[in-house]
Amino acid sequence: MKLRVASYNIRKCVGLDLRRKPDRTLNVIAGLQSDIVVLQEADKRLGPRPSSIPVQHIEDRTGLRPLPLAANDVSVGWHGNAVLASPDVVVKKVDRLHLPGFEPRGAGIAEVEIGGQTIRIVATHLGLMRKHRAQQLHYLRQELEALPDLPTVIAGDMNEWSPNAGFEALGTGFTLHSPGRSFHASRPIAGLDRIGHCGSFSLYDAGVSETPEARRASDHLPVWADLTLN
């Protein structure tokens, strides 16, 4: 089975022009041509955290559907983490985790069936401080170890500036990839956005979307990875 997974911090659809343009964000997502797209900062910050994207427009504009990670009727994600999936993806189970640390952070975990295979998708946005990221990764690893063994992909804005450090707490069961420099979109200097997988998957291609629209739509560029199930 081949699978394209993308990760994109959409900054609540506010672009570098400081204008909120959900249609522009949806255009960028559609251009990724992915089976699974993990979003960060998909919901607004205040009140009940309504979705920054009109949910009713997502499928029409991108061909993808949001998985039921929201804990209310107005959000599209959990702690801003949303997962969009192609229509042939069948949702079997979703879980929402509060992650430890000073800032409110979370992770969404979805068990889905695609191509007759059940896999797990983990969507997260880690904290700004490395010590908190270590706590969050350790907690996430413990939670995953308690779940049934499934091929698993982790994706999100990891907020880690180092190319090869800061993920020790996740353990040795996952390989994390930085497909390229994704931040800041106007002048990319750091690969903050990462996609990881357990040993059940192999990476055969990955990259950063650097279209003119992607360079304007958020302060992050989207990243993608093509995976094969071993």
C-alpha positions, 0 to 999 in steps of 0.5 A, a space after each residue: 500500500 502506498 500512502 501520501 501524508 502531508 502536514 501543514 500549520 495553516 495559522 488559522 488561515 491568516 497569511 503573510 498579508 495578515 488577511 484570513 483567506 480560507 479559500 487560499 488555504 484550501 487551494 494549498 491543501 488541494 494542491 498537496 494531492 494527499 490521502 491524509 493531511 494533518 493540520 495545525 492551528 486549524 481552529 481559532 484560539 478564543 471562545 469555543 474555538 470555531 474552525 478557521 475553515 468553513 467545514 462545509 467547503 472542505 470536501 468540495 474544495 479539496 476532495 478530503 473530509 475532516 475526521 471527527 476529532 473535534 469535541 464540539 460542534 464548531 471546531 474542526 480539530 482538537 487543540 487545533 489539530 485536525 486530520 483530513 482524509 480522502 473519502 475512501 478512508 474509513 474511520 474506526 476510532 478516534 482518541 483525544 489526548 491532552 499533552 503535558 507542559 506549560 502551554 495547552 497542547 494536544 494530540 489527535 489519534 485516529 485509527 482508519 482503514 485505507 486500502 483494506 489495511 488498518 493504520 494509526 494517524 497521530 496529529 500533534 503540535 508540540 510546545 515551544 520549549 524543548 523540555 516540554 516537547 520531551 515531556 509531550 513525546 514521552 507521554 505520547 509514546 506511553 499512550 501509543 505503547 498502551 494501544 494495540 500494535 498498528 502501523 503508525 504515522 506521526 505528523 505535525 509541527 514539532 517546533 524543533 529547530 535542530 535537524 537531528 536532536 530533541 526527539 529522544 523521548 519518542 524512543 527508537 520505534 519511530 523514524 522522524 523525517 524533516 522533508 525540508 525547510 518549512 519555516 518561515 514561509 517567506 525565507 525558510 530556514 528551519 524544518 519545524 514540520 515533520 512526518 514520522 513512521 514506525 518500522 511498518 512503513 518505508 519512506 520513498 519520497 518527501 518534500 516541501 510545497 513551495 508554490 507561490 500560494 503556499 508561500 503567502 497562505 501561512 508562515 509555515 510551508 506544508 510538507 509531505 511524505 510518500 510512504 509504503 507499507 512493508 
